[in-house]
Amino acid sequence: MEDKKEIKENNTNIISSFIWRFLERCGAQGVTLIVSIVLARLLDPKVYGTVALVTIFTTIMQIFVDSGMGSSLIQKKDADDLDFSSVFYFNVCMCSVLYMIMFFAAPFIASFYKMPELTSVIRVLSLILVISGVKNVQQAYVSRHLMFKKFFFATLGGTIGAAIVGILMAYLGYGVWALVAQMLFNAIVDTIILWITVKWRPKKMFSFSRLKGLFSFGWKLLVSALLDTIYNNLRQLIIGKVYTKQDLAYYNNGKKYPEYLVSNINTAIDSVLLPTMSNEQDHPERVKSMTRRAIKTATFIIMPLMVGFAVCAKPIVSLILTDKWLPAVPYMQIFCVSFAFYPIHTANLNAMKAMGRSDLFLILEIIKKAIGLVTIVIALKFGVMAMAYSMLITSFISQVVNAWPNKKLLGYSYLEQVKDMLPQIGLSIIMGMIVYFISFMNLSNLITLLIQVPLGVVVYSVFAMLLHVESYEYLVEMIKSFMKKKD
């Protein structure tokens, strides 16, 4: 009886944590999306190409900020103030070193891409690394204790302030510096609010032995994340060097907008899954249940979003970003297909981390990236579109690779996972076909979208309700539970 009560309370906490994290991501990404649209209308694609190159390098360096230590703090059962404080001081020192590397490397990067203006942009934007070092452990503390309501206020405050700064500077003609200022302001305000709302502070203590213990788990995640980030940005690095800045801008924006939609749900699930699964690491059957639930629920939301976005991509781009961005449409549609299956990646990888198998995690990354590099080499001579298709092919292969270990760890095979996704996939395809026919009516872009979007929502929801799709009924119950808790 006590166990059932405890499980029910845990489920309520998980649901509440997920919804707060989801609201935080929706709020932040919603504001960011609006700002991105406004800036895309105000700025030239060449400006976006310049910033896209810089953020590739800062994103890669950002991996070292965490060093896998954040995940180690979340995964470790008995992490205390000594662990958190040791990681905090280590991160601050590491980030200072990383900033100096970027500062002195900036002229060489600018020279390689024959873009002198990159030097100052890299040196200023790389300050985000130092800010992240101060914020990183606070984020791990929030995640470990499922305090995602704190994230909501911190992220939203930084995002709204950054939106005002970015739009104002773009309007006044600051070009690339509008985007740089927006990103820096967001990071600074986000960090300040998080430090005010989260009461944990580093203590005057440090332990190399604790750091070593955490690093023994975290270094594998560090190398995995580094491989993943370099690989994911490799296509953009190559496009920026081999092709034009406009090509990079179209490719980058084609990826960015569907990614905005997916990352809201994916990040919320990712943040909640690791700490909750880690608490159940001694019970594989419970971890399997969580993995299965995550795949079903996330796919139910993400799959129709991506199918709908792919079908409506052309009128959306033309209406919102203007016709100058229409070359980004084919990229958007390709990435929509790839992102639609992200839940299967997220759930499987979090299950492995929660079970303490960072060694398997690293092995899988090496296998996936080796396959990916082969597809890049083959696609390179066929153009930018071929590069996008190569990512789609690799994404499908990675699904099988990521799911493979969990057949043994959890008794949850890839075929079972696909079977769990089939109702959502089938409903999304039906919805997409119905919505697509509206485009043949030769209406204006605005009228087309005003019909397509509500029609897609209604068709998908009604079919899910009539067919009693499990994920639909679970989501309804989850929302009801959250609302009762609020009352």
SEROFI-93287 format. One record per residue (C-alpha): x negated, y negated, z negated. Coordinates in steps of 0.25 Angstrom, whole numbers, plus 5000, padded with zeros to 4 digits. Example, Ala and Ser with C-alpha at 12.3 -4.5 7.8 and 13.67 -1.06 7.14 Angstrom:
<pt x="4951" y="5018" z="4969"/>
<pt x="4945" y="5004" z="4971"/>
This chain:
<pt x="5000" y="5000" z="5000"/>
<pt x="4989" y="4991" z="4996"/>
<pt x="4981" y="4994" z="5009"/>
<pt x="4994" y="4990" z="5017"/>
<pt x="4995" y="4977" z="5010"/>
<pt x="4980" y="4974" z="5012"/>
<pt x="4981" y="4977" z="5027"/>
<pt x="4994" y="4969" z="5028"/>
<pt x="4987" y="4957" z="5022"/>
<pt x="4974" y="4959" z="5031"/>
<pt x="4983" y="4959" z="5043"/>
<pt x="4990" y="4946" z="5039"/>
<pt x="4976" y="4940" z="5036"/>
<pt x="4971" y="4944" z="5050"/>
<pt x="4983" y="4939" z="5057"/>
<pt x="4982" y="4926" z="5050"/>
<pt x="4967" y="4925" z="5053"/>
<pt x="4970" y="4928" z="5068"/>
<pt x="4981" y="4918" z="5069"/>
<pt x="4973" y="4907" z="5063"/>
<pt x="4961" y="4910" z="5071"/>
<pt x="4969" y="4911" z="5084"/>
<pt x="4976" y="4897" z="5080"/>
<pt x="4962" y="4892" z="5078"/>
<pt x="4957" y="4897" z="5092"/>
<pt x="4970" y="4892" z="5099"/>
<pt x="4969" y="4878" z="5093"/>
<pt x="4954" y="4877" z="5096"/>
<pt x="4955" y="4883" z="5110"/>
<pt x="4968" y="4876" z="5113"/>
<pt x="4961" y="4862" z="5110"/>
<pt x="4948" y="4866" z="5117"/>
<pt x="4956" y="4871" z="5129"/>
<pt x="4964" y="4858" z="5130"/>
<pt x="4950" y="4850" z="5129"/>
<pt x="4944" y="4859" z="5139"/>
<pt x="4955" y="4856" z="5149"/>
<pt x="4954" y="4841" z="5147"/>
<pt x="4939" y="4841" z="5148"/>
<pt x="4940" y="4850" z="5161"/>
<pt x="4949" y="4840" z="5167"/>
<pt x="4939" y="4828" z="5163"/>
<pt x="4926" y="4835" z="5166"/>
<pt x="4919" y="4840" z="5178"/>
<pt x="4917" y="4855" z="5179"/>
<pt x="4902" y="4852" z="5180"/>
<pt x="4903" y="4847" z="5166"/>
<pt x="4909" y="4860" z="5161"/>
<pt x="4898" y="4868" z="5168"/>
<pt x="4887" y="4860" z="5160"/>
<pt x="4894" y="4863" z="5147"/>
<pt x="4897" y="4877" z="5150"/>
<pt x="4882" y="4879" z="5152"/>
<pt x="4878" y="4873" z="5139"/>
<pt x="4889" y="4881" z="5131"/>
<pt x="4883" y="4894" z="5137"/>
<pt x="4870" y="4891" z="5130"/>
<pt x="4876" y="4886" z="5117"/>
<pt x="4886" y="4898" z="5116"/>
<pt x="4874" y="4908" z="5118"/>
<pt x="4867" y="4901" z="5106"/>
<pt x="4879" y="4901" z="5098"/>
<pt x="4878" y="4916" z="5097"/>
<pt x="4866" y="4914" z="5089"/>
<pt x="4873" y="4905" z="5079"/>
<pt x="4881" y="4917" z="5074"/>
<pt x="4870" y="4927" z="5076"/>
<pt x="4881" y="4938" z="5073"/>
<pt x="4881" y="4933" z="5059"/>
<pt x="4895" y="4928" z="5059"/>
<pt x="4900" y="4941" z="5063"/>
<pt x="4891" y="4948" z="5052"/>
<pt x="4897" y="4939" z="5041"/>
<pt x="4911" y="4943" z="5046"/>
<pt x="4908" y="4958" z="5047"/>
<pt x="4900" y="4959" z="5034"/>
<pt x="4909" y="4964" z="5023"/>
<pt x="4903" y="4958" z="5011"/>
<pt x="4897" y="4945" z="5017"/>
<pt x="4895" y="4934" z="5007"/>
<pt x="4890" y="4920" z="5005"/>
<pt x="4875" y="4925" z="5006"/>
<pt x="4878" y="4931" z="5020"/>
<pt x="4886" y="4919" z="5025"/>
<pt x="4876" y="4909" z="5020"/>
<pt x="4864" y="4916" z="5026"/>
<pt x="4871" y="4917" z="5039"/>
<pt x="4874" y="4902" z="5038"/>
<pt x="4860" y="4897" z="5036"/>
<pt x="4855" y="4907" z="5047"/>
<pt x="4865" y="4901" z="5057"/>
<pt x="4861" y="4887" z="5054"/>
<pt x="4846" y="4890" z="5056"/>
<pt x="4849" y="4898" z="5068"/>
<pt x="4858" y="4887" z="5075"/>
<pt x="4848" y="4876" z="5073"/>
<pt x="4837" y="4885" z="5080"/>
<pt x="4847" y="4888" z="5091"/>
<pt x="4850" y="4873" z="5093"/>
<pt x="4835" y="4870" z="5094"/>
<pt x="4834" y="4881" z="5105"/>
<pt x="4845" y="4875" z="5113"/>
<pt x="4840" y="4861" z="5111"/>
<pt x="4826" y="4865" z="5117"/>
<pt x="4832" y="4874" z="5127"/>
<pt x="4842" y="4864" z="5133"/>
<pt x="4832" y="4857" z="5143"/>
<pt x="4828" y="4871" z="5149"/>
<pt x="4843" y="4875" z="5150"/>
<pt x="4846" y="4862" z="5157"/>
<pt x="4834" y="4864" z="5167"/>
<pt x="4838" y="4878" z="5170"/>
<pt x="4852" y="4874" z="5174"/>
<pt x="4847" y="4861" z="5181"/>
<pt x="4856" y="4853" z="5172"/>
<pt x="4848" y="4842" z="5164"/>
<pt x="4861" y="4838" z="5156"/>
<pt x="4862" y="4851" z="5149"/>
<pt x="4850" y="4848" z="5140"/>
<pt x="4857" y="4838" z="5131"/>
<pt x="4870" y="4845" z="5132"/>
<pt x="4864" y="4858" z="5127"/>
<pt x="4857" y="4851" z="5116"/>
<pt x="4869" y="4844" z="5111"/>
<pt x="4879" y="4856" z="5113"/>
<pt x="4870" y="4866" z="5106"/>
<pt x="4872" y="4858" z="5093"/>
<pt x="4884" y="4867" z="5092"/>
<pt x="4875" y="4879" z="5088"/>
<pt x="4871" y="4871" z="5075"/>
<pt x="4885" y="4868" z="5072"/>
<pt x="4889" y="4883" z="5074"/>
<pt x="4878" y="4887" z="5065"/>
<pt x="4885" y="4879" z="5053"/>
<pt x="4899" y="4884" z="5057"/>
<pt x="4896" y="4899" z="5060"/>
<pt x="4896" y="4905" z="5046"/>
<pt x="4908" y="4897" z="5042"/>
<pt x="4915" y="4904" z="5054"/>
<pt x="4911" y="4917" z="5049"/>
<pt x="4916" y="4915" z="5035"/>
<pt x="4930" y="4910" z="5041"/>
<pt x="4930" y="4923" z="5050"/>
<pt x="4926" y="4932" z="5039"/>
<pt x="4937" y="4927" z="5029"/>
<pt x="4948" y="4926" z="5040"/>
<pt x="4949" y="4911" z="5037"/>
<pt x="4953" y="4907" z="5052"/>
<pt x="4962" y="4896" z="5047"/>
<pt x="4949" y="4888" z="5045"/>
<pt x="4945" y="4890" z="5059"/>
<pt x="4958" y="4884" z="5064"/>
<pt x="4955" y="4871" z="5058"/>
<pt x="4940" y="4870" z="5060"/>
<pt x="4941" y="4874" z="5075"/>
<pt x="4954" y="4865" z="5078"/>
<pt x="4947" y="4853" z="5072"/>
<pt x="4935" y="4854" z="5080"/>
<pt x="4942" y="4857" z="5093"/>
<pt x="4952" y="4846" z="5092"/>
<pt x="4941" y="4836" z="5089"/>
<pt x="4932" y="4841" z="5100"/>
<pt x="4943" y="4840" z="5109"/>
<pt x="4945" y="4825" z="5107"/>
<pt x="4930" y="4823" z="5108"/>
<pt x="4928" y="4831" z="5121"/>
<pt x="4940" y="4825" z="5128"/>
<pt x="4936" y="4811" z="5124"/>
<pt x="4922" y="4812" z="5129"/>
<pt x="4926" y="4819" z="5142"/>
<pt x="4936" y="4807" z="5145"/>
<pt x="4925" y="4797" z="5142"/>
<pt x="4916" y="4804" z="5152"/>
<pt x="4905" y="4811" z="5143"/>
<pt x="4906" y="4824" z="5152"/>
<pt x="4899" y="4836" z="5147"/>
<pt x="4897" y="4829" z="5133"/>
<pt x="4912" y="4829" z="5131"/>
<pt x="4911" y="4844" z="5131"/>
<pt x="4898" y="4844" z="5122"/>
<pt x="4904" y="4835" z="5112"/>
<pt x="4917" y="4843" z="5111"/>
<pt x="4910" y="4856" z="5108"/>
<pt x="4901" y="4850" z="5098"/>
<pt x="4912" y="4842" z="5091"/>
<pt x="4920" y="4855" z="5090"/>
<pt x="4909" y="4863" z="5084"/>
<pt x="4906" y="4852" z="5073"/>
<pt x="4920" y="4849" z="5069"/>
<pt x="4924" y="4864" z="5068"/>
<pt x="4912" y="4867" z="5059"/>
<pt x="4915" y="4855" z="5050"/>
<pt x="4929" y="4859" z="5048"/>
<pt x="4925" y="4874" z="5046"/>
<pt x="4915" y="4870" z="5035"/>
<pt x="4926" y="4861" z="5028"/>
<pt x="4937" y="4872" z="5028"/>
<pt x="4928" y="4884" z="5025"/>
<pt x="4923" y="4883" z="5011"/>
<pt x="4911" y="4893" z="5013"/>
<pt x="4897" y="4886" z="5012"/>
<pt x="4883" y="4892" z="5014"/>
<pt x="4877" y="4895" z="5001"/>
<pt x="4862" y="4893" z="4997"/>
<pt x="4859" y="4907" z="5000"/>
<pt x="4852" y="4915" z="5011"/>
<pt x="4849" y="4930" z="5013"/>
<pt x="4840" y="4935" z="5025"/>
<pt x="4845" y="4950" z="5021"/>
<pt x="4859" y="4946" z="5022"/>
<pt x="4856" y="4939" z="5035"/>
<pt x="4849" y="4951" z="5040"/>
<pt x="4861" y="4960" z="5037"/>
<pt x="4871" y="4951" z="5044"/>
<pt x="4861" y="4950" z="5056"/>
<pt x="4860" y="4965" z="5057"/>
<pt x="4875" y="4965" z="5061"/>
<pt x="4875" y="4952" z="5068"/>
<pt x="4863" y="4952" z="5077"/>
<pt x="4870" y="4963" z="5086"/>
<pt x="4882" y="4953" z="5087"/>
<pt x="4873" y="4942" z="5090"/>
<pt x="4866" y="4949" z="5101"/>
<pt x="4880" y="4954" z="5106"/>
<pt x="4886" y="4940" z="5106"/>
<pt x="4873" y="4934" z="5112"/>
<pt x="4874" y="4944" z="5124"/>
<pt x="4889" y="4942" z="5125"/>
<pt x="4887" y="4926" z="5125"/>
<pt x="4876" y="4926" z="5135"/>
<pt x="4883" y="4936" z="5144"/>
<pt x="4896" y="4928" z="5144"/>
<pt x="4889" y="4915" z="5147"/>
<pt x="4879" y="4922" z="5157"/>
<pt x="4889" y="4920" z="5169"/>
<pt x="4890" y="4905" z="5165"/>
<pt x="4875" y="4903" z="5164"/>
<pt x="4873" y="4910" z="5178"/>
<pt x="4885" y="4902" z="5184"/>
<pt x="4879" y="4889" z="5179"/>
<pt x="4865" y="4892" z="5185"/>
<pt x="4869" y="4899" z="5198"/>
<pt x="4882" y="4892" z="5202"/>
<pt x="4887" y="4878" z="5199"/>
<pt x="4892" y="4871" z="5186"/>
<pt x="4906" y="4870" z="5192"/>
<pt x="4906" y="4886" z="5194"/>
<pt x="4902" y="4887" z="5179"/>
<pt x="4913" y="4877" z="5175"/>
<pt x="4924" y="4885" z="5183"/>
<pt x="4919" y="4898" z="5177"/>
<pt x="4917" y="4893" z="5163"/>
<pt x="4931" y="4886" z="5163"/>
<pt x="4937" y="4899" z="5170"/>
<pt x="4932" y="4906" z="5158"/>
<pt x="4935" y="4896" z="5147"/>
<pt x="4950" y="4894" z="5148"/>
<pt x="4954" y="4909" z="5147"/>
<pt x="4944" y="4910" z="5136"/>
<pt x="4950" y="4899" z="5128"/>
<pt x="4963" y="4907" z="5128"/>
<pt x="4957" y="4920" z="5125"/>
<pt x="4947" y="4915" z="5114"/>
<pt x="4958" y="4910" z="5105"/>
<pt x="4964" y="4924" z="5103"/>
<pt x="4950" y="4932" z="5105"/>
<pt x="4943" y="4923" z="5094"/>
<pt x="4954" y="4924" z="5084"/>
<pt x="4954" y="4939" z="5086"/>
<pt x="4939" y="4940" z="5086"/>
<pt x="4938" y="4931" z="5073"/>
<pt x="4948" y="4939" z="5065"/>
<pt x="4945" y="4953" z="5070"/>
<pt x="4930" y="4954" z="5065"/>
<pt x="4933" y="4950" z="5050"/>
<pt x="4945" y="4959" z="5049"/>
<pt x="4939" y="4971" z="5057"/>
<pt x="4927" y="4970" z="5048"/>
<pt x="4935" y="4971" z="5036"/>
<pt x="4940" y="4984" z="5041"/>
<pt x="4927" y="4990" z="5046"/>
<pt x="4928" y="5002" z="5037"/>
<pt x="4941" y="5005" z="5044"/>
<pt x="4940" y="5008" z="5059"/>
<pt x="4954" y="5011" z="5061"/>
<pt x="4958" y="4997" z="5056"/>
<pt x="4948" y="4991" z="5065"/>
<pt x="4953" y="4998" z="5076"/>
<pt x="4967" y="4994" z="5073"/>
<pt x="4962" y="4979" z="5072"/>
<pt x="4955" y="4981" z="5086"/>
<pt x="4967" y="4987" z="5092"/>
<pt x="4976" y="4976" z="5087"/>
<pt x="4967" y="4965" z="5091"/>
<pt x="4966" y="4970" z="5106"/>
<pt x="4981" y="4972" z="5107"/>
<pt x="4985" y="4958" z="5101"/>
<pt x="4974" y="4950" z="5108"/>
<pt x="4977" y="4956" z="5121"/>
<pt x="4991" y="4953" z="5120"/>
<pt x="4988" y="4938" z="5119"/>
<pt x="4976" y="4937" z="5127"/>
<pt x="4980" y="4946" z="5139"/>
<pt x="4992" y="4938" z="5143"/>
<pt x="4985" y="4925" z="5141"/>
<pt x="4974" y="4929" z="5151"/>
<pt x="4983" y="4934" z="5161"/>
<pt x="4992" y="4922" z="5160"/>
<pt x="4980" y="4913" z="5161"/>
<pt x="4974" y="4920" z="5173"/>
<pt x="4987" y="4919" z="5181"/>
<pt x="4989" y="4904" z="5177"/>
<pt x="4975" y="4900" z="5179"/>
<pt x="4976" y="4892" z="5192"/>
<pt x="4987" y="4883" z="5187"/>
<pt x="4981" y="4881" z="5173"/>
<pt x="4968" y="4877" z="5179"/>
<pt x="4974" y="4868" z="5190"/>
<pt x="4984" y="4861" z="5180"/>
<pt x="4975" y="4860" z="5168"/>
<pt x="4961" y="4859" z="5172"/>
<pt x="4964" y="4853" z="5186"/>
<pt x="4960" y="4859" z="5200"/>
<pt x="4945" y="4857" z="5199"/>
<pt x="4945" y="4869" z="5189"/>
<pt x="4953" y="4878" z="5199"/>
<pt x="4940" y="4886" z="5202"/>
<pt x="4940" y="4891" z="5188"/>
<pt x="4953" y="4898" z="5189"/>
<pt x="4947" y="4912" z="5195"/>
<pt x="4937" y="4912" z="5183"/>
<pt x="4949" y="4910" z="5173"/>
<pt x="4957" y="4921" z="5179"/>
<pt x="4945" y="4931" z="5178"/>
<pt x="4942" y="4927" z="5164"/>
<pt x="4956" y="4929" z="5160"/>
<pt x="4955" y="4943" z="5164"/>
<pt x="4942" y="4945" z="5156"/>
<pt x="4947" y="4938" z="5143"/>
<pt x="4961" y="4945" z="5143"/>
<pt x="4953" y="4957" z="5138"/>
<pt x="4945" y="4950" z="5127"/>
<pt x="4953" y="4956" z="5115"/>
<pt x="4947" y="4970" z="5119"/>
<pt x="4933" y="4965" z="5118"/>
<pt x="4935" y="4957" z="5105"/>
<pt x="4942" y="4968" z="5097"/>
<pt x="4932" y="4979" z="5100"/>
<pt x="4920" y="4970" z="5097"/>
<pt x="4926" y="4965" z="5084"/>
<pt x="4929" y="4979" z="5080"/>
<pt x="4914" y="4983" z="5082"/>
<pt x="4909" y="4971" z="5075"/>
<pt x="4919" y="4974" z="5063"/>
<pt x="4914" y="4989" z="5062"/>
<pt x="4899" y="4983" z="5061"/>
<pt x="4895" y="4989" z="5075"/>
<pt x="4888" y="4976" z="5080"/>
<pt x="4878" y="4986" z="5086"/>
<pt x="4889" y="4992" z="5095"/>
<pt x="4893" y="4977" z="5098"/>
<pt x="4879" y="4974" z="5103"/>
<pt x="4878" y="4987" z="5112"/>
<pt x="4891" y="4983" z="5119"/>
<pt x="4887" y="4969" z="5122"/>
<pt x="4874" y="4974" z="5128"/>
<pt x="4882" y="4984" z="5137"/>
<pt x="4892" y="4974" z="5141"/>
<pt x="4882" y="4963" z="5144"/>
<pt x="4874" y="4972" z="5152"/>
<pt x="4886" y="4976" z="5161"/>
<pt x="4890" y="4961" z="5161"/>
<pt x="4876" y="4957" z="5166"/>
<pt x="4877" y="4967" z="5178"/>
<pt x="4890" y="4961" z="5182"/>
<pt x="4884" y="4947" z="5181"/>
<pt x="4872" y="4950" z="5190"/>
<pt x="4882" y="4957" z="5200"/>
<pt x="4892" y="4945" z="5200"/>
<pt x="4881" y="4934" z="5201"/>
<pt x="4879" y="4934" z="5216"/>
<pt x="4894" y="4934" z="5219"/>
<pt x="4897" y="4920" z="5212"/>
<pt x="4904" y="4915" z="5200"/>
<pt x="4917" y="4922" z="5202"/>
<pt x="4910" y="4935" z="5202"/>
<pt x="4903" y="4931" z="5189"/>
<pt x="4917" y="4930" z="5182"/>
<pt x="4922" y="4943" z="5188"/>
<pt x="4909" y="4950" z="5182"/>
<pt x="4913" y="4945" z="5168"/>
<pt x="4927" y="4951" z="5170"/>
<pt x="4921" y="4964" z="5174"/>
<pt x="4912" y="4964" z="5162"/>
<pt x="4923" y="4961" z="5153"/>
<pt x="4931" y="4973" z="5157"/>
<pt x="4919" y="4982" z="5155"/>
<pt x="4916" y="4976" z="5141"/>
<pt x="4930" y="4980" z="5137"/>
<pt x="4926" y="4994" z="5138"/>
<pt x="4913" y="4992" z="5132"/>
<pt x="4918" y="4985" z="5120"/>
<pt x="4929" y="4995" z="5117"/>
<pt x="4920" y="5007" z="5118"/>
<pt x="4914" y="5008" z="5104"/>
<pt x="4927" y="5006" z="5097"/>
<pt x="4932" y="5019" z="5102"/>
<pt x="4922" y="5026" z="5092"/>
<pt x="4922" y="5015" z="5082"/>
<pt x="4938" y="5013" z="5081"/>
<pt x="4944" y="5024" z="5090"/>
<pt x="4949" y="5013" z="5099"/>
<pt x="4945" y="5015" z="5113"/>
<pt x="4945" y="5006" z="5125"/>
<pt x="4957" y="5013" z="5132"/>
<pt x="4965" y="5012" z="5119"/>
<pt x="4962" y="4997" z="5119"/>
<pt x="4966" y="4995" z="5134"/>
<pt x="4979" y="5003" z="5130"/>
<pt x="4982" y="4993" z="5119"/>
<pt x="4980" y="4981" z="5129"/>
<pt x="4989" y="4987" z="5140"/>
<pt x="5002" y="4981" z="5135"/>
<pt x="4996" y="4967" z="5135"/>
<pt x="4989" y="4969" z="5148"/>
<pt x="5002" y="4974" z="5155"/>
<pt x="5010" y="4963" z="5149"/>
<pt x="5000" y="4952" z="5153"/>
<pt x="4999" y="4957" z="5168"/>
<pt x="5014" y="4957" z="5169"/>
<pt x="5015" y="4943" z="5163"/>
<pt x="5004" y="4938" z="5172"/>
<pt x="5010" y="4943" z="5185"/>
<pt x="5024" y="4937" z="5181"/>
<pt x="5017" y="4923" z="5178"/>
<pt x="5008" y="4924" z="5191"/>
<pt x="5020" y="4924" z="5200"/>
<pt x="5024" y="4910" z="5195"/>
<pt x="5011" y="4905" z="5203"/>
<pt x="5018" y="4908" z="5216"/>
<pt x="5029" y="4898" z="5214"/>
<pt x="5020" y="4887" z="5218"/>
<pt x="5023" y="4878" z="5206"/>
<pt x="5014" y="4867" z="5200"/>
<pt x="5004" y="4872" z="5191"/>
<pt x="5011" y="4866" z="5179"/>
<pt x="5024" y="4872" z="5182"/>
<pt x="5017" y="4885" z="5185"/>
<pt x="5011" y="4886" z="5172"/>
<pt x="5023" y="4881" z="5165"/>
<pt x="5030" y="4894" z="5170"/>
<pt x="5019" y="4904" z="5170"/>
<pt x="5014" y="4902" z="5155"/>
<pt x="5028" y="4903" z="5148"/>
<pt x="5032" y="4914" z="5158"/>
<pt x="5019" y="4922" z="5154"/>
<pt x="5022" y="4920" z="5139"/>
<pt x="5036" y="4924" z="5140"/>
<pt x="5034" y="4936" z="5149"/>
<pt x="5022" y="4942" z="5141"/>
<pt x="5030" y="4940" z="5127"/>
<pt x="5043" y="4945" z="5132"/>
<pt x="5037" y="4958" z="5138"/>
<pt x="5028" y="4960" z="5125"/>
<pt x="5040" y="4959" z="5117"/>
<pt x="5049" y="4968" z="5125"/>
<pt x="5039" y="4978" z="5126"/>
<pt x="5035" y="4977" z="5111"/>
<pt x="5021" y="4975" z="5114"/>
<pt x="5014" y="4978" z="5101"/>
<pt x="5004" y="4966" z="5102"/>
<pt x="5016" y="4957" z="5104"/>
<pt x="5023" y="4962" z="5091"/>
<pt x="5010" y="4961" z="5083"/>
<pt x="5008" y="4947" z="5087"/>
<pt x="5022" y="4943" z="5083"/>
<pt x="5020" y="4950" z="5069"/>
<pt x="5007" y="4943" z="5067"/>
<pt x="5012" y="4929" z="5070"/>
<pt x="5024" y="4932" z="5061"/>
<pt x="5015" y="4936" z="5050"/>
<pt x="5006" y="4924" z="5051"/>
<pt x="5018" y="4915" z="5051"/>
<pt x="5023" y="4922" z="5038"/>
<pt x="5010" y="4920" z="5031"/>
<pt x="5010" y="4905" z="5035"/>
<pt x="5024" y="4904" z="5029"/>
